Amino acid sequence: MAERISSIQGISPVERVQRVSQVSPVSSGQFGALLQQELKVAEPSISFSKHAQSRAEERGIQVDDTLMGQLADSVERAQAKGATNILAFDATRAFIINVPHGRVITTMSQEEMEENIFTNIDGAVLLK
């Protein structure tokens, strides 16, 4: 009833071995480039919601590369601890960040931090 298949039709075992041996190994330069590409994808990227952008402008909080690096570092540290919504802050400003999406939800200046209670966060990170 059922016929046994002993080899792939049209390709002998010798041809299969020859085809496999023709595949070139990835050189160390190519491997390094592929690794760097994968690492870039894994790095957390930070974005600001429209609300957070407008709040930062209103409150005179300058968003530059240094700040973005600090926020990305905060998100990375929070991810390692399993946090989902964090308060990232220093002496003059604060940011509420949704960690899984890497999105700044809102920003606050020093004066506003003194008047507010922070809710719906499960972690706090001091900006470095």
Contacts in CASP RR format, 6 or more apart in sequence:
PFRMAT RR
TARGET T0000
AUTHOR 0000-0000-0000
METHOD contacts of the structure
MODEL  1
MAERISSIQGISPVERVQRVSQVSPVSSGQFGALLQQELKVAEPSISFSK
HAQSRAEERGIQVDDTLMGQLADSVERAQAKGATNILAFDATRAFIINVP
HGRVITTMSQEEMEENIFTNIDGAVLLK
7 13 0 8 1.000
8 16 0 8 1.000
11 19 0 8 1.000
26 34 0 8 1.000
43 72 0 8 1.000
44 72 0 8 1.000
44 75 0 8 1.000
44 76 0 8 1.000
44 79 0 8 1.000
44 102 0 8 1.000
45 72 0 8 1.000
45 102 0 8 1.000
46 68 0 8 1.000
46 69 0 8 1.000
46 71 0 8 1.000
46 72 0 8 1.000
46 75 0 8 1.000
46 97 0 8 1.000
46 102 0 8 1.000
46 103 0 8 1.000
46 104 0 8 1.000
47 102 0 8 1.000
47 103 0 8 1.000
47 104 0 8 1.000
48 56 0 8 1.000
48 63 0 8 1.000
48 103 0 8 1.000
48 104 0 8 1.000
49 103 0 8 1.000
49 104 0 8 1.000
49 105 0 8 1.000
49 106 0 8 1.000
51 105 0 8 1.000
51 106 0 8 1.000
52 95 0 8 1.000
52 103 0 8 1.000
52 104 0 8 1.000
52 105 0 8 1.000
52 106 0 8 1.000
52 107 0 8 1.000
53 63 0 8 1.000
55 61 0 8 1.000
55 106 0 8 1.000
55 107 0 8 1.000
55 108 0 8 1.000
56 62 0 8 1.000
56 63 0 8 1.000
56 107 0 8 1.000
59 93 0 8 1.000
59 107 0 8 1.000
59 108 0 8 1.000
59 109 0 8 1.000
59 112 0 8 1.000
60 109 0 8 1.000
61 93 0 8 1.000
61 107 0 8 1.000
61 109 0 8 1.000
70 88 0 8 1.000
70 127 0 8 1.000
70 128 0 8 1.000
71 88 0 8 1.000
71 95 0 8 1.000
71 97 0 8 1.000
71 104 0 8 1.000
71 127 0 8 1.000
73 128 0 8 1.000
74 86 0 8 1.000
74 88 0 8 1.000
74 97 0 8 1.000
74 125 0 8 1.000
74 127 0 8 1.000
75 86 0 8 1.000
75 88 0 8 1.000
75 97 0 8 1.000
75 99 0 8 1.000
75 102 0 8 1.000
77 125 0 8 1.000
78 86 0 8 1.000
78 97 0 8 1.000
78 99 0 8 1.000
78 123 0 8 1.000
78 125 0 8 1.000
79 99 0 8 1.000
81 123 0 8 1.000
82 99 0 8 1.000
83 99 0 8 1.000
83 122 0 8 1.000
83 123 0 8 1.000
84 98 0 8 1.000
84 99 0 8 1.000
84 100 0 8 1.000
84 122 0 8 1.000
85 96 0 8 1.000
85 97 0 8 1.000
85 98 0 8 1.000
85 99 0 8 1.000
85 105 0 8 1.000
85 120 0 8 1.000
85 121 0 8 1.000
85 122 0 8 1.000
85 123 0 8 1.000
86 96 0 8 1.000
86 97 0 8 1.000
86 99 0 8 1.000
86 121 0 8 1.000
86 122 0 8 1.000
86 123 0 8 1.000
86 124 0 8 1.000
86 125 0 8 1.000
87 94 0 8 1.000
87 95 0 8 1.000
87 96 0 8 1.000
87 97 0 8 1.000
87 118 0 8 1.000
87 121 0 8 1.000
87 123 0 8 1.000
87 124 0 8 1.000
87 125 0 8 1.000
88 94 0 8 1.000
88 95 0 8 1.000
88 97 0 8 1.000
88 124 0 8 1.000
88 125 0 8 1.000
88 126 0 8 1.000
88 127 0 8 1.000
89 95 0 8 1.000
89 113 0 8 1.000
89 124 0 8 1.000
89 125 0 8 1.000
89 126 0 8 1.000
89 127 0 8 1.000
90 126 0 8 1.000
90 127 0 8 1.000
91 110 0 8 1.000
92 109 0 8 1.000
92 110 0 8 1.000
93 107 0 8 1.000
93 108 0 8 1.000
93 109 0 8 1.000
93 110 0 8 1.000
93 113 0 8 1.000
94 107 0 8 1.000
94 108 0 8 1.000
94 112 0 8 1.000
94 113 0 8 1.000
94 118 0 8 1.000
95 104 0 8 1.000
95 106 0 8 1.000
95 107 0 8 1.000
95 108 0 8 1.000
96 104 0 8 1.000
96 105 0 8 1.000
96 106 0 8 1.000
96 107 0 8 1.000
96 118 0 8 1.000
96 121 0 8 1.000
97 103 0 8 1.000
97 104 0 8 1.000
97 105 0 8 1.000
98 105 0 8 1.000
108 116 0 8 1.000
118 124 0 8 1.000
END
